[in-house]
Amino acid sequence: MKWPIFNRQMLVFKIFISFLVIILLFSSFNLLSVHLFGKGVQKEIIQYNRLMLKNTAERYQTHFERMKTILFDLYSDEYVVAFNRQLLRKSPLDIEFSSAMELMKPLRAQAYNPMLYLHNVLIHFNTPSIVFEKEGSVEADMLFSRFYVSEDYPLSFWENNFRDSRNYRLHAEETFTVSSLNSALDLQLIPFSFRVPASNYQVIALLDGNLMREAYYGEEDNRQFMILEKDGSLLYSTSGRLAATDIPKFNESEDYILSGDYYFFREAPADSSLTYVTAVPYSNIAARVRTTTLTLILISGAAIIIGILASVFFSRKINRPVKDMVTLLLRRDSGKLKSTIHEFDLIHQNIRDLMLEKEATLKDLIDKRSLLTSFGYINKLKAIMSDINDWKDIAEMNEPFFIVLYQLHFKMLSVENSQMKTDRMAYYIQEYINVVMSESVPSSHTFQIENNQILSLIRGKDLGEELEQGLGMLKMILDRDKDYFLATIAISSVYEHSSQFNDAYLEVQEMAQRARPVDESQVIRERRHVPPQLVFTVQQEQELYANLQAGNHEFCISFLNRMLEQFDRKEASIQQLKQLAAGIIARVVKILAPYGVDAESSMQQRNMALMKECYTLDQFKQFYEHLFLTSATIILSIKDEQDPTISFILDYVENRYAEDLSLELLADKLNLSVAYLSVYIKEKTGTNFSEHLNAIRIRKAKELLTEHNLSVQEIGLQIGYQNVTSFIRMFKKITGIPPGEYRKSKRM
């Protein structure tokens, strides 16, 4: 059996080929993406390891700086100093060891703090040789020979440490055998000591290297992490085969090197004497690249195979009902088409009727000109709500005419209260206009083309007195219902032939759009001059919005009243005033955004609805008074509630979000400690400093993405993110979508 899919003239073949072209096109793009991805993924993995090491180094460095502060505070504690004075001045029998209980309190508070990753804190007095630790006091010889035993850190080491001229010393990690009453454990501890030269005592913090690694470095995988002194000596290393001597020499501009079978990553903070190094096996990175590339290729291959099979299936499925329908047509059989596609069924049911009407339609088209031929405007009128038979006489009309457009402006709030639908109201209005115009101008023909548009077509040229009489009566009657709607009546010029109907319609539409802001029906007989687009000067706009931001609603109301009077003297139209109001609403909501009013909030929707109900100058003035009073109330109420310190911080961040801001910088300006300021901001606002900064930056990014064509990287730099990856990650975290998708959604 020969499949119809291989017949080049068949619909199924053409559909199948179209599917294949699409599959091949997307496959080529996919393979190109795999090729480019294979080249870029290694760089991404290297960049990831660099960032991981940088973050790890910052965490370790911050912790070491914190430990310096803790060691200094313990060393300077008044009870420690007082007890040391007793040891130096009194005989052993006169020493009041009960007073040592006070120095144990701060020691234990730090030793048991889980966030410090300490195993113990020791206060070692040289004379007499005694040590205070979290469990109590013990002779130094017993402590270092029985409870904290290490070959590299015996008692003699710590006694020699008293002769070292350095204050702070971070010692190399070593295995300590830590014994208690019932057990003994081998722990990897990093000693960190502090003393003042010529002092009788020193403070030693025993940092748990494994706990710090888990907190700051994470799982090891096959990576090896090391901390080196400035002279290259090893302070700390996770498990691995590499030693400090295996680390290659870095140039100052290099932060990673491929040496042997390893990638070495280095981070050397400028304000530290320590160097942090991560060694990642080259095989790890190569294996990830290979695995990712192979996975993508397999997925691409599977997608191509599935796409081809689906193409065959859907091509035949689409072709089958078409083939059956053609067969039935050739047989002139009116039987039911067996198809799962509803549209094909409908086509088949109606084709036979169309064929029967074909001959009658052709004969009618020969005898008479088609309405579509006689009237080019018919495609532009959206919904002619009159009997199409009425148009046959108009189509054959060959004499001068003009049209009258009745543009209805429904006041929706009043209409909703009346519980009457606008389409029903429009129908009654059209019927009444038809009666009045038929009596005044018998040659008129009135019909409705849209829900808010009614047309009267009038034959002849000079019908001034009759037309004026009819329009005068209409205006008087329509004005009685001005609480529900207003009508703009526009009269076109005289046209010579019915084929010019489209020009006449466009003319009256343009005239109706230039209606003046008055609370009555208007009759417009000629194109009225209107000013160009209503805009403020730069100085006026800055002055208006500056006063609004300050909560000065009285100035804003007075300013807009003056501008409205000025625009009215220039004979601005209602449409122009509404366009101006829509722009001001958008700008006001944007100003309120920092105060918690979102740009797409119900406030904007309410004001837009109120603005659409404005038809007179006084109504526009009342609208602006409500808008500015509401906005100023929000601004002033929030400003009154704000703490002066918080206001300074928020204003500072709002104005300098693009700079390299930090909590340390603000703390220095306010003469406060960083820790206190961080807690203060969190307590007063409910969020921390970094969340405030990122929220403002992302809000500014939304504006740039919507209003400018800058790239994502350029926008990230403008708002303070030096790394585009950090910007994209933060934008997605706050908004839920990446910047590119946000820009597309807004433009759509």
Buried (B, 14 or more C-beta within 10 A) or exposed (E): EEEBBEEEEBBBBEBBBEBBEEBEEBBEEBBEEBEEBBEEBBEEBBEEBBBBBBBBBBBBBEBBEEBBEBBBEBBEBEBBEBBBEBBEEEEEEEBEEEEBEBBBEBBBEBBEEEEBBBBBBBBBBBEEBBBBBBEEBBBBBEBBEEBBBBEEBBBEBBBEBBEEEEBEBBBBBBBBBBEEEEEEEEBBBBBBBBBEEEBBBBBBBBBBBBBBBEBBBEEEEEBBBBBBBEEEEBBBBBEBEBEBEBBEEBEEEEBBBEBEEBBBBBBBBEEBEBBBBBBBBEEBBEEBBEEBBEEBBEEBEEBBEEBBEEBBEBBBEBBBBBBBBEEBBEEEEEEEBEBEBEEBBEBBEEBBEEEEEEEEEEEEEEEEEEEEEBBEBBEEBEEBBBEEEEBEEBBEBEEBBBBBBBBBBBBBEBBEEEEEEBEEBBBEBBEBBBEBBBEBBEBBBBBBBBBBBBBBBBBBEEBEEBBEBBBEBBBEBBEEBBEBBBBBBBBBBBBEEBBBBBEBBEBBBEBBBBBBBEEEBBBBBEEBEBEEEBEBEEEEEEBBBEBBBBBBBEBBBBBBBEBBEEBBEEBBBBBBBBEBBBEBBEBBBBBBBBBEBEBEBEBBEBBBEBBBBBBBBEBBBBBBBBBBBBBBEBBBEBEEEBBEBBEBBBEBBBEBBEEEBEBEBBBEEBEBEBEEBBEBBEEEBEEEBBBBBBBBBBBBBBBBBEEEEEEBBEBBBBBBBEEBBEBBEBBBEBBEEBBEEBBEEEEE
